[in-house]
């Protein structure tokens, strides 16, 4: 059951703006007659400026008294909030990212929401503008940026362009980057990684912070409904040409039937274990091209030496072939990988352009 204290905004009592049930809650950006405008609207400065320099942020309440799904989101943010650094949140206009913006604001964080417009759909500019307007109505600073997606794998190239835009903007304003991947995303990523031979989960923190890996996608949808937010439904999330969509709509339901229960929590738990094991091995890895040094390592650390040596994506077959240059050397030729060749020359492994 939701406690009255947890339903109240961080650092405030149950003042004006509370006392409404979900059906009576005003939509973000709509002020009641005679009421103060929400943070960021005309007539009142953002919440971060109201308490004075050095004081904690005191968010203007924009959620109803009873909002159990939104409370789950807030608790996830609260559990991860080890510092008060300002954050940049990747915004799409969907339930996950809007839920993260709202939860971060409710927990008193200084939020910049950045919507990356990939230009892959005719109405992408309109979608970005709507997402920015919604984030601003909650009290966040928000803007959009247009990027160019390179030809090739659309998902991979769009992801690369998006993260480059997020990291560039965050570095310019000394903000940490938050994204709204959920437990469902973690399970899907783990399955897709397994099909590529590398089943490792997404980390909660690191270069990018993912506060919602303990939160279900259904919770973000329900939270946005509690807040009266209109969310965007990306048509690519229903396009069966993409493997992730087929995993989500076909594989996971089949696994639920076979497993006799929801497969997402155990898959996400396996991803977490694999991630923790990988992090421990990464901490022990050494960067060396010396064959004698590599040969003394256990196989898991040898693989990490090869990954550090070659600035490219290496699959299981690449790693096995490079390992044979060290552990089963009989004068074989180089290993070709992503525009490079890995050769053994004397007592060293050398990485050279393939044209050389």
DOTI-540054 format. One record per residue (C-alpha): x, y, z; residue in three letters; residue number from 0. Coordinates in steps of 0.02 Angstrom, whole numbers. Layout:
BEGIN
<r c1="X" c2="Y" c3="Z" residuo="Ala" num="NUM"/>
...
***
This chain:
BEGIN
<r c1="0" c2="0" c3="0" residuo="Unk" num="0"/>
<r c1="63" c2="173" c3="-42" residuo="Unk" num="1"/>
<r c1="107" c2="276" c3="111" residuo="Unk" num="2"/>
<r c1="55" c2="457" c3="124" residuo="Unk" num="3"/>
<r c1="236" c2="509" c3="147" residuo="Unk" num="4"/>
<r c1="296" c2="422" c3="-11" residuo="Unk" num="5"/>
<r c1="153" c2="494" c3="-111" residuo="Unk" num="6"/>
<r c1="206" c2="669" c3="-61" residuo="Unk" num="7"/>
<r c1="339" c2="761" c3="-162" residuo="Unk" num="8"/>
<r c1="519" c2="754" c3="-102" residuo="Unk" num="9"/>
<r c1="551" c2="889" c3="27" residuo="Unk" num="10"/>
<r c1="370" c2="952" c3="34" residuo="Unk" num="11"/>
<r c1="215" c2="923" c3="137" residuo="Unk" num="12"/>
<r c1="49" c2="884" c3="57" residuo="Unk" num="13"/>
<r c1="20" c2="1059" c3="-6" residuo="Unk" num="14"/>
<r c1="-73" c2="1134" c3="-153" residuo="Unk" num="15"/>
<r c1="-80" c2="1021" c3="-304" residuo="Unk" num="16"/>
<r c1="-110" c2="864" c3="-201" residuo="Unk" num="17"/>
<r c1="-273" c2="792" c3="-139" residuo="Unk" num="18"/>
<r c1="-330" c2="739" c3="-313" residuo="Unk" num="19"/>
<r c1="-369" c2="561" c3="-361" residuo="Unk" num="20"/>
<r c1="-312" c2="491" c3="-528" residuo="Unk" num="21"/>
<r c1="-476" c2="536" c3="-613" residuo="Unk" num="22"/>
<r c1="-466" c2="714" c3="-550" residuo="Unk" num="23"/>
<r c1="-281" c2="745" c3="-579" residuo="Unk" num="24"/>
<r c1="-252" c2="887" c3="-699" residuo="Unk" num="25"/>
<r c1="-150" c2="845" c3="-852" residuo="Unk" num="26"/>
<r c1="28" c2="911" c3="-854" residuo="Unk" num="27"/>
<r c1="33" c2="1088" c3="-918" residuo="Unk" num="28"/>
<r c1="-150" c2="1125" c3="-871" residuo="Unk" num="29"/>
<r c1="-166" c2="1240" c3="-721" residuo="Unk" num="30"/>
<r c1="-325" c2="1255" c3="-619" residuo="Unk" num="31"/>
<r c1="-405" c2="1425" c3="-608" residuo="Unk" num="32"/>
<r c1="-314" c2="1529" c3="-479" residuo="Unk" num="33"/>
<r c1="-178" c2="1397" c3="-455" residuo="Unk" num="34"/>
<r c1="6" c2="1430" c3="-476" residuo="Unk" num="35"/>
<r c1="75" c2="1373" c3="-643" residuo="Unk" num="36"/>
<r c1="184" c2="1217" c3="-643" residuo="Unk" num="37"/>
<r c1="373" c2="1236" c3="-643" residuo="Unk" num="38"/>
<r c1="439" c2="1301" c3="-806" residuo="Unk" num="39"/>
<r c1="274" c2="1385" c3="-856" residuo="Unk" num="40"/>
<r c1="254" c2="1572" c3="-865" residuo="Unk" num="41"/>
<r c1="233" c2="1660" c3="-699" residuo="Unk" num="42"/>
<r c1="341" c2="1546" c3="-590" residuo="Unk" num="43"/>
<r c1="524" c2="1496" c3="-600" residuo="Unk" num="44"/>
<r c1="575" c2="1312" c3="-610" residuo="Unk" num="45"/>
<r c1="574" c2="1214" c3="-448" residuo="Unk" num="46"/>
<r c1="764" c2="1214" c3="-440" residuo="Unk" num="47"/>
<r c1="765" c2="1402" c3="-412" residuo="Unk" num="48"/>
<r c1="627" c2="1416" c3="-283" residuo="Unk" num="49"/>
<r c1="721" c2="1356" c3="-130" residuo="Unk" num="50"/>
<r c1="874" c2="1464" c3="-150" residuo="Unk" num="51"/>
<r c1="1055" c2="1423" c3="-186" residuo="Unk" num="52"/>
<r c1="1119" c2="1265" c3="-103" residuo="Unk" num="53"/>
<r c1="945" c2="1202" c3="-55" residuo="Unk" num="54"/>
<r c1="875" c2="1036" c3="-117" residuo="Unk" num="55"/>
<r c1="758" c2="1042" c3="-265" residuo="Unk" num="56"/>
<r c1="576" c2="1046" c3="-215" residuo="Unk" num="57"/>
<r c1="470" c2="985" c3="-361" residuo="Unk" num="58"/>
<r c1="298" c2="1053" c3="-393" residuo="Unk" num="59"/>
<r c1="182" c2="903" c3="-370" residuo="Unk" num="60"/>
<r c1="111" c2="842" c3="-536" residuo="Unk" num="61"/>
<r c1="52" c2="669" c3="-481" residuo="Unk" num="62"/>
<r c1="-110" c2="613" c3="-396" residuo="Unk" num="63"/>
<r c1="-118" c2="562" c3="-213" residuo="Unk" num="64"/>
<r c1="-126" c2="378" c3="-256" residuo="Unk" num="65"/>
<r c1="-7" c2="327" c3="-395" residuo="Unk" num="66"/>
<r c1="65" c2="155" c3="-355" residuo="Unk" num="67"/>
<r c1="144" c2="126" c3="-525" residuo="Unk" num="68"/>
<r c1="229" c2="296" c3="-523" residuo="Unk" num="69"/>
<r c1="291" c2="259" c3="-347" residuo="Unk" num="70"/>
<r c1="382" c2="105" c3="-415" residuo="Unk" num="71"/>
<r c1="470" c2="218" c3="-539" residuo="Unk" num="72"/>
<r c1="517" c2="343" c3="-404" residuo="Unk" num="73"/>
<r c1="585" c2="206" c3="-292" residuo="Unk" num="74"/>
<r c1="694" c2="142" c3="-434" residuo="Unk" num="75"/>
<r c1="767" c2="316" c3="-460" residuo="Unk" num="76"/>
<r c1="786" c2="341" c3="-273" residuo="Unk" num="77"/>
<r c1="882" c2="178" c3="-253" residuo="Unk" num="78"/>
<r c1="1007" c2="231" c3="-384" residuo="Unk" num="79"/>
<r c1="1027" c2="413" c3="-336" residuo="Unk" num="80"/>
<r c1="1201" c2="406" c3="-260" residuo="Unk" num="81"/>
<r c1="1236" c2="587" c3="-303" residuo="Unk" num="82"/>
<r c1="1144" c2="746" c3="-344" residuo="Unk" num="83"/>
<r c1="1231" c2="773" c3="-510" residuo="Unk" num="84"/>
<r c1="1122" c2="847" c3="-647" residuo="Unk" num="85"/>
<r c1="1062" c2="718" c3="-773" residuo="Unk" num="86"/>
<r c1="1024" c2="710" c3="-958" residuo="Unk" num="87"/>
<r c1="885" c2="587" c3="-1000" residuo="Unk" num="88"/>
<r c1="863" c2="514" c3="-1173" residuo="Unk" num="89"/>
<r c1="684" c2="557" c3="-1221" residuo="Unk" num="90"/>
<r c1="579" c2="472" c3="-1355" residuo="Unk" num="91"/>
<r c1="404" c2="521" c3="-1300" residuo="Unk" num="92"/>
<r c1="364" c2="340" c3="-1256" residuo="Unk" num="93"/>
<r c1="306" c2="280" c3="-1085" residuo="Unk" num="94"/>
<r c1="478" c2="224" c3="-1027" residuo="Unk" num="95"/>
<r c1="571" c2="387" c3="-1057" residuo="Unk" num="96"/>
<r c1="428" c2="500" c3="-1002" residuo="Unk" num="97"/>
<r c1="411" c2="395" c3="-844" residuo="Unk" num="98"/>
<r c1="597" c2="416" c3="-809" residuo="Unk" num="99"/>
<r c1="589" c2="604" c3="-834" residuo="Unk" num="100"/>
<r c1="439" c2="616" c3="-717" residuo="Unk" num="101"/>
<r c1="516" c2="504" c3="-583" residuo="Unk" num="102"/>
<r c1="682" c2="596" c3="-586" residuo="Unk" num="103"/>
<r c1="593" c2="763" c3="-568" residuo="Unk" num="104"/>
<r c1="485" c2="697" c3="-425" residuo="Unk" num="105"/>
<r c1="645" c2="642" c3="-337" residuo="Unk" num="106"/>
<r c1="717" c2="817" c3="-352" residuo="Unk" num="107"/>
<r c1="843" c2="789" c3="-491" residuo="Unk" num="108"/>
<r c1="900" c2="926" c3="-610" residuo="Unk" num="109"/>
<r c1="840" c2="855" c3="-776" residuo="Unk" num="110"/>
<r c1="878" c2="896" c3="-957" residuo="Unk" num="111"/>
<r c1="772" c2="787" c3="-1072" residuo="Unk" num="112"/>
<r c1="848" c2="770" c3="-1246" residuo="Unk" num="113"/>
<r c1="743" c2="699" c3="-1387" residuo="Unk" num="114"/>
<r c1="849" c2="633" c3="-1530" residuo="Unk" num="115"/>
<r c1="758" c2="649" c3="-1695" residuo="Unk" num="116"/>
<r c1="827" c2="514" c3="-1811" residuo="Unk" num="117"/>
<r c1="722" c2="575" c3="-1957" residuo="Unk" num="118"/>
<r c1="671" c2="396" c3="-1999" residuo="Unk" num="119"/>
<r c1="484" c2="433" c3="-2005" residuo="Unk" num="120"/>
<r c1="387" c2="571" c3="-2096" residuo="Unk" num="121"/>
<r c1="318" c2="646" c3="-1934" residuo="Unk" num="122"/>
<r c1="477" c2="628" c3="-1831" residuo="Unk" num="123"/>
<r c1="493" c2="817" c3="-1803" residuo="Unk" num="124"/>
<r c1="314" c2="826" c3="-1739" residuo="Unk" num="125"/>
<r c1="342" c2="677" c3="-1623" residuo="Unk" num="126"/>
<r c1="501" c2="758" c3="-1554" residuo="Unk" num="127"/>
<r c1="414" c2="925" c3="-1526" residuo="Unk" num="128"/>
<r c1="271" c2="840" c3="-1433" residuo="Unk" num="129"/>
<r c1="391" c2="743" c3="-1323" residuo="Unk" num="130"/>
<r c1="488" c2="901" c3="-1281" residuo="Unk" num="131"/>
<r c1="326" c2="994" c3="-1239" residuo="Unk" num="132"/>
<r c1="269" c2="854" c3="-1123" residuo="Unk" num="133"/>
<r c1="435" c2="850" c3="-1031" residuo="Unk" num="134"/>
<r c1="431" c2="1039" c3="-1011" residuo="Unk" num="135"/>
<r c1="255" c2="1031" c3="-942" residuo="Unk" num="136"/>
<r c1="321" c2="919" c3="-803" residuo="Unk" num="137"/>
<r c1="454" c2="1047" c3="-758" residuo="Unk" num="138"/>
<r c1="605" c2="980" c3="-852" residuo="Unk" num="139"/>
<r c1="720" c2="1075" c3="-966" residuo="Unk" num="140"/>
<r c1="697" c2="991" c3="-1134" residuo="Unk" num="141"/>
<r c1="749" c2="1007" c3="-1315" residuo="Unk" num="142"/>
<r c1="771" c2="902" c3="-1471" residuo="Unk" num="143"/>
<r c1="917" c2="873" c3="-1588" residuo="Unk" num="144"/>
<r c1="915" c2="808" c3="-1767" residuo="Unk" num="145"/>
<r c1="1042" c2="674" c3="-1816" residuo="Unk" num="146"/>
<r c1="1089" c2="586" c3="-1976" residuo="Unk" num="147"/>
<r c1="1078" c2="396" c3="-1974" residuo="Unk" num="148"/>
<r c1="1209" c2="311" c3="-2081" residuo="Unk" num="149"/>
<r c1="1160" c2="177" c3="-2207" residuo="Unk" num="150"/>
<r c1="1165" c2="-4" c3="-2152" residuo="Unk" num="151"/>
<r c1="1080" c2="-90" c3="-2005" residuo="Unk" num="152"/>
<r c1="947" c2="38" c3="-1958" residuo="Unk" num="153"/>
<r c1="935" c2="-13" c3="-1775" residuo="Unk" num="154"/>
<r c1="1124" c2="-14" c3="-1749" residuo="Unk" num="155"/>
<r c1="1158" c2="147" c3="-1844" residuo="Unk" num="156"/>
<r c1="1014" c2="240" c3="-1759" residuo="Unk" num="157"/>
<r c1="1077" c2="181" c3="-1589" residuo="Unk" num="158"/>
<r c1="1253" c2="241" c3="-1629" residuo="Unk" num="159"/>
<r c1="1190" c2="413" c3="-1687" residuo="Unk" num="160"/>
<r c1="1077" c2="428" c3="-1535" residuo="Unk" num="161"/>
<r c1="1210" c2="389" c3="-1406" residuo="Unk" num="162"/>
<r c1="1335" c2="502" c3="-1491" residuo="Unk" num="163"/>
<r c1="1209" c2="645" c3="-1477" residuo="Unk" num="164"/>
<r c1="1169" c2="606" c3="-1296" residuo="Unk" num="165"/>
<r c1="1351" c2="591" c3="-1242" residuo="Unk" num="166"/>
<r c1="1400" c2="752" c3="-1333" residuo="Unk" num="167"/>
<r c1="1259" c2="852" c3="-1255" residuo="Unk" num="168"/>
<r c1="1292" c2="780" c3="-1082" residuo="Unk" num="169"/>
<r c1="1478" c2="819" c3="-1090" residuo="Unk" num="170"/>
<r c1="1443" c2="998" c3="-1142" residuo="Unk" num="171"/>
<r c1="1339" c2="1026" c3="-984" residuo="Unk" num="172"/>
<r c1="1428" c2="908" c3="-863" residuo="Unk" num="173"/>
<r c1="1279" c2="793" c3="-844" residuo="Unk" num="174"/>
<r c1="1269" c2="605" c3="-823" residuo="Unk" num="175"/>
<r c1="1169" c2="511" c3="-956" residuo="Unk" num="176"/>
<r c1="1014" c2="414" c3="-903" residuo="Unk" num="177"/>
<r c1="913" c2="301" c3="-1017" residuo="Unk" num="178"/>
<r c1="750" c2="212" c3="-982" residuo="Unk" num="179"/>
<r c1="787" c2="29" c3="-1021" residuo="Unk" num="180"/>
<r c1="672" c2="-83" c3="-919" residuo="Unk" num="181"/>
<r c1="682" c2="-262" c3="-856" residuo="Unk" num="182"/>
<r c1="591" c2="-314" c3="-1015" residuo="Unk" num="183"/>
<r c1="726" c2="-232" c3="-1120" residuo="Unk" num="184"/>
<r c1="858" c2="-323" c3="-1017" residuo="Unk" num="185"/>
<r c1="777" c2="-492" c3="-1050" residuo="Unk" num="186"/>
<r c1="762" c2="-457" c3="-1237" residuo="Unk" num="187"/>
<r c1="942" c2="-398" c3="-1248" residuo="Unk" num="188"/>
<r c1="1003" c2="-553" c3="-1158" residuo="Unk" num="189"/>
<r c1="912" c2="-668" c3="-1280" residuo="Unk" num="190"/>
<r c1="975" c2="-572" c3="-1432" residuo="Unk" num="191"/>
<r c1="1152" c2="-571" c3="-1363" residuo="Unk" num="192"/>
<r c1="1141" c2="-759" c3="-1337" residuo="Unk" num="193"/>
<r c1="1099" c2="-782" c3="-1520" residuo="Unk" num="194"/>
<r c1="1258" c2="-685" c3="-1562" residuo="Unk" num="195"/>
<r c1="1360" c2="-793" c3="-1444" residuo="Unk" num="196"/>
<r c1="1385" c2="-658" c3="-1310" residuo="Unk" num="197"/>
<r c1="1251" c2="-661" c3="-1176" residuo="Unk" num="198"/>
<r c1="1292" c2="-515" c3="-1063" residuo="Unk" num="199"/>
<r c1="1165" c2="-401" c3="-980" residuo="Unk" num="200"/>
<r c1="1160" c2="-212" c3="-982" residuo="Unk" num="201"/>
<r c1="1240" c2="-131" c3="-829" residuo="Unk" num="202"/>
<r c1="1139" c2="-20" c3="-714" residuo="Unk" num="203"/>
<r c1="1278" c2="109" c3="-702" residuo="Unk" num="204"/>
<r c1="1434" c2="156" c3="-796" residuo="Unk" num="205"/>
<r c1="1453" c2="273" c3="-943" residuo="Unk" num="206"/>
<r c1="1264" c2="265" c3="-959" residuo="Unk" num="207"/>
<r c1="1147" c2="245" c3="-809" residuo="Unk" num="208"/>
<r c1="991" c2="137" c3="-821" residuo="Unk" num="209"/>
<r c1="882" c2="164" c3="-666" residuo="Unk" num="210"/>
<r c1="736" c2="60" c3="-731" residuo="Unk" num="211"/>
<r c1="816" c2="-112" c3="-753" residuo="Unk" num="212"/>
<r c1="715" c2="-168" c3="-601" residuo="Unk" num="213"/>
<r c1="554" c2="-95" c3="-672" residuo="Unk" num="214"/>
<r c1="433" c2="-179" c3="-792" residuo="Unk" num="215"/>
<r c1="374" c2="-98" c3="-951" residuo="Unk" num="216"/>
<r c1="195" c2="-118" c3="-891" residuo="Unk" num="217"/>
<r c1="239" c2="-9" c3="-740" residuo="Unk" num="218"/>
<r c1="299" c2="136" c3="-849" residuo="Unk" num="219"/>
<r c1="140" c2="125" c3="-953" residuo="Unk" num="220"/>
<r c1="32" c2="123" c3="-797" residuo="Unk" num="221"/>
<r c1="129" c2="267" c3="-718" residuo="Unk" num="222"/>
<r c1="104" c2="377" c3="-871" residuo="Unk" num="223"/>
<r c1="-81" c2="337" c3="-865" residuo="Unk" num="224"/>
<r c1="-86" c2="389" c3="-682" residuo="Unk" num="225"/>
<r c1="-3" c2="553" c3="-729" residuo="Unk" num="226"/>
<r c1="-118" c2="583" c3="-876" residuo="Unk" num="227"/>
<r c1="26" c2="586" c3="-1000" residuo="Unk" num="228"/>
<r c1="-3" c2="555" c3="-1184" residuo="Unk" num="229"/>
<r c1="134" c2="437" c3="-1240" residuo="Unk" num="230"/>
<r c1="202" c2="401" c3="-1413" residuo="Unk" num="231"/>
<r c1="195" c2="224" c3="-1482" residuo="Unk" num="232"/>
<r c1="341" c2="198" c3="-1600" residuo="Unk" num="233"/>
<r c1="277" c2="103" c3="-1754" residuo="Unk" num="234"/>
<r c1="449" c2="19" c3="-1767" residuo="Unk" num="235"/>
<r c1="407" c2="-72" c3="-1605" residuo="Unk" num="236"/>
<r c1="273" c2="-167" c3="-1703" residuo="Unk" num="237"/>
<r c1="378" c2="-199" c3="-1858" residuo="Unk" num="238"/>
<r c1="414" c2="-385" c3="-1870" residuo="Unk" num="239"/>
<r c1="563" c2="-354" c3="-1982" residuo="Unk" num="240"/>
<r c1="662" c2="-316" c3="-1825" residuo="Unk" num="241"/>
<r c1="725" c2="-462" c3="-1721" residuo="Unk" num="242"/>
<r c1="691" c2="-375" c3="-1556" residuo="Unk" num="243"/>
<r c1="508" c2="-354" c3="-1602" residuo="Unk" num="244"/>
<r c1="491" c2="-538" c3="-1644" residuo="Unk" num="245"/>
<r c1="577" c2="-586" c3="-1481" residuo="Unk" num="246"/>
<r c1="455" c2="-473" c3="-1388" residuo="Unk" num="247"/>
<r c1="297" c2="-526" c3="-1477" residuo="Unk" num="248"/>
<r c1="333" c2="-708" c3="-1521" residuo="Unk" num="249"/>
<r c1="479" c2="-783" c3="-1424" residuo="Unk" num="250"/>
<r c1="439" c2="-718" c3="-1250" residuo="Unk" num="251"/>
<r c1="255" c2="-770" c3="-1256" residuo="Unk" num="252"/>
<r c1="310" c2="-943" c3="-1314" residuo="Unk" num="253"/>
<r c1="437" c2="-953" c3="-1172" residuo="Unk" num="254"/>
<r c1="300" c2="-902" c3="-1050" residuo="Unk" num="255"/>
<r c1="195" c2="-1047" c3="-1111" residuo="Unk" num="256"/>
<r c1="340" c2="-1171" c3="-1101" residuo="Unk" num="257"/>
<r c1="403" c2="-1104" c3="-934" residuo="Unk" num="258"/>
<r c1="231" c2="-1094" c3="-858" residuo="Unk" num="259"/>
<r c1="261" c2="-916" c3="-798" residuo="Unk" num="260"/>
<r c1="332" c2="-747" c3="-843" residuo="Unk" num="261"/>
<r c1="506" c2="-776" c3="-919" residuo="Unk" num="262"/>
<r c1="564" c2="-595" c3="-904" residuo="Unk" num="263"/>
<r c1="620" c2="-594" c3="-720" residuo="Unk" num="264"/>
<r c1="728" c2="-752" c3="-732" residuo="Unk" num="265"/>
<r c1="803" c2="-696" c3="-898" residuo="Unk" num="266"/>
<r c1="843" c2="-525" c3="-825" residuo="Unk" num="267"/>
<r c1="918" c2="-609" c3="-671" residuo="Unk" num="268"/>
<r c1="1029" c2="-716" c3="-783" residuo="Unk" num="269"/>
<r c1="1081" c2="-559" c3="-877" residuo="Unk" num="270"/>
<r c1="1127" c2="-476" c3="-713" residuo="Unk" num="271"/>
<r c1="1233" c2="-625" c3="-660" residuo="Unk" num="272"/>
<r c1="1321" c2="-630" c3="-828" residuo="Unk" num="273"/>
<r c1="1352" c2="-443" c3="-818" residuo="Unk" num="274"/>
<r c1="1428" c2="-456" c3="-643" residuo="Unk" num="275"/>
<r c1="1540" c2="-600" c3="-695" residuo="Unk" num="276"/>
<r c1="1597" c2="-505" c3="-849" residuo="Unk" num="277"/>
<r c1="1636" c2="-351" c3="-744" residuo="Unk" num="278"/>
<r c1="1744" c2="-456" c3="-626" residuo="Unk" num="279"/>
<r c1="1840" c2="-529" c3="-773" residuo="Unk" num="280"/>
<r c1="1859" c2="-358" c3="-855" residuo="Unk" num="281"/>
<r c1="1941" c2="-296" c3="-696" residuo="Unk" num="282"/>
<r c1="2073" c2="-433" c3="-710" residuo="Unk" num="283"/>
<r c1="2105" c2="-411" c3="-897" residuo="Unk" num="284"/>
<r c1="2273" c2="-352" c3="-961" residuo="Unk" num="285"/>
<r c1="2310" c2="-263" c3="-1124" residuo="Unk" num="286"/>
<r c1="2457" c2="-347" c3="-1208" residuo="Unk" num="287"/>
<r c1="2508" c2="-408" c3="-1380" residuo="Unk" num="288"/>
<r c1="2645" c2="-521" c3="-1314" residuo="Unk" num="289"/>
<r c1="2605" c2="-703" c3="-1357" residuo="Unk" num="290"/>
<r c1="2696" c2="-773" c3="-1205" residuo="Unk" num="291"/>
<r c1="2598" c2="-660" c3="-1086" residuo="Unk" num="292"/>
<r c1="2431" c2="-701" c3="-1167" residuo="Unk" num="293"/>
<r c1="2466" c2="-888" c3="-1169" residuo="Unk" num="294"/>
<r c1="2483" c2="-890" c3="-978" residuo="Unk" num="295"/>
<r c1="2307" c2="-823" c3="-954" residuo="Unk" num="296"/>
<r c1="2146" c2="-923" c3="-933" residuo="Unk" num="297"/>
<r c1="2038" c2="-923" c3="-1089" residuo="Unk" num="298"/>
<r c1="1915" c2="-793" c3="-1024" residuo="Unk" num="299"/>
<r c1="2057" c2="-668" c3="-997" residuo="Unk" num="300"/>
<r c1="2138" c2="-713" c3="-1163" residuo="Unk" num="301"/>
<r c1="1976" c2="-663" c3="-1250" residuo="Unk" num="302"/>
<r c1="1978" c2="-497" c3="-1161" residuo="Unk" num="303"/>
<r c1="2157" c2="-468" c3="-1218" residuo="Unk" num="304"/>
<r c1="2101" c2="-493" c3="-1398" residuo="Unk" num="305"/>
<r c1="1953" c2="-376" c3="-1375" residuo="Unk" num="306"/>
<r c1="2070" c2="-243" c3="-1307" residuo="Unk" num="307"/>
<r c1="2190" c2="-271" c3="-1452" residuo="Unk" num="308"/>
<r c1="2063" c2="-259" c3="-1593" residuo="Unk" num="309"/>
<r c1="1953" c2="-105" c3="-1601" residuo="Unk" num="310"/>
<r c1="1808" c2="-197" c3="-1683" residuo="Unk" num="311"/>
<r c1="1665" c2="-312" c3="-1640" residuo="Unk" num="312"/>
<r c1="1728" c2="-490" c3="-1619" residuo="Unk" num="313"/>
<r c1="1612" c2="-639" c3="-1623" residuo="Unk" num="314"/>
<r c1="1648" c2="-812" c3="-1553" residuo="Unk" num="315"/>
<r c1="1726" c2="-874" c3="-1717" residuo="Unk" num="316"/>
<r c1="1842" c2="-724" c3="-1726" residuo="Unk" num="317"/>
<r c1="1898" c2="-748" c3="-1547" residuo="Unk" num="318"/>
<r c1="1928" c2="-934" c3="-1572" residuo="Unk" num="319"/>
<r c1="2030" c2="-902" c3="-1730" residuo="Unk" num="320"/>
<r c1="2137" c2="-770" c3="-1645" residuo="Unk" num="321"/>
<r c1="2161" c2="-883" c3="-1496" residuo="Unk" num="322"/>
<r c1="2230" c2="-1018" c3="-1610" residuo="Unk" num="323"/>
<r c1="2368" c2="-896" c3="-1662" residuo="Unk" num="324"/>
<r c1="2425" c2="-903" c3="-1480" residuo="Unk" num="325"/>
<r c1="2378" c2="-1076" c3="-1418" residuo="Unk" num="326"/>
<r c1="2386" c2="-1181" c3="-1577" residuo="Unk" num="327"/>
<r c1="2518" c2="-1094" c3="-1682" residuo="Unk" num="328"/>
<r c1="2578" c2="-1191" c3="-1834" residuo="Unk" num="329"/>
<r c1="2616" c2="-1050" c3="-1955" residuo="Unk" num="330"/>
<r c1="2437" c2="-1015" c3="-2006" residuo="Unk" num="331"/>
<r c1="2387" c2="-855" c3="-2095" residuo="Unk" num="332"/>
<r c1="2306" c2="-698" c3="-2021" residuo="Unk" num="333"/>
<r c1="2128" c2="-683" c3="-1955" residuo="Unk" num="334"/>
<r c1="2020" c2="-560" c3="-2051" residuo="Unk" num="335"/>
<r c1="1901" c2="-454" c3="-1949" residuo="Unk" num="336"/>
<r c1="1806" c2="-292" c3="-1990" residuo="Unk" num="337"/>
<r c1="1933" c2="-214" c3="-2107" residuo="Unk" num="338"/>
<r c1="2084" c2="-276" c3="-2008" residuo="Unk" num="339"/>
<r c1="2197" c2="-427" c3="-2002" residuo="Unk" num="340"/>
<r c1="2265" c2="-502" c3="-1843" residuo="Unk" num="341"/>
<r c1="2433" c2="-583" c3="-1876" residuo="Unk" num="342"/>
<r c1="2562" c2="-668" c3="-1770" residuo="Unk" num="343"/>
<r c1="2732" c2="-595" c3="-1805" residuo="Unk" num="344"/>
<r c1="2867" c2="-675" c3="-1701" residuo="Unk" num="345"/>
<r c1="2821" c2="-659" c3="-1519" residuo="Unk" num="346"/>
<r c1="2682" c2="-531" c3="-1546" residuo="Unk" num="347"/>
<r c1="2507" c2="-514" c3="-1614" residuo="Unk" num="348"/>
<r c1="2491" c2="-372" c3="-1739" residuo="Unk" num="349"/>
<r c1="2333" c2="-285" c3="-1798" residuo="Unk" num="350"/>
<r c1="2352" c2="-206" c3="-1970" residuo="Unk" num="351"/>
<r c1="2233" c2="-140" c3="-2104" residuo="Unk" num="352"/>
<r c1="2173" c2="-279" c3="-2216" residuo="Unk" num="353"/>
<r c1="2237" c2="-193" c3="-2373" residuo="Unk" num="354"/>
<r c1="2418" c2="-198" c3="-2309" residuo="Unk" num="355"/>
***
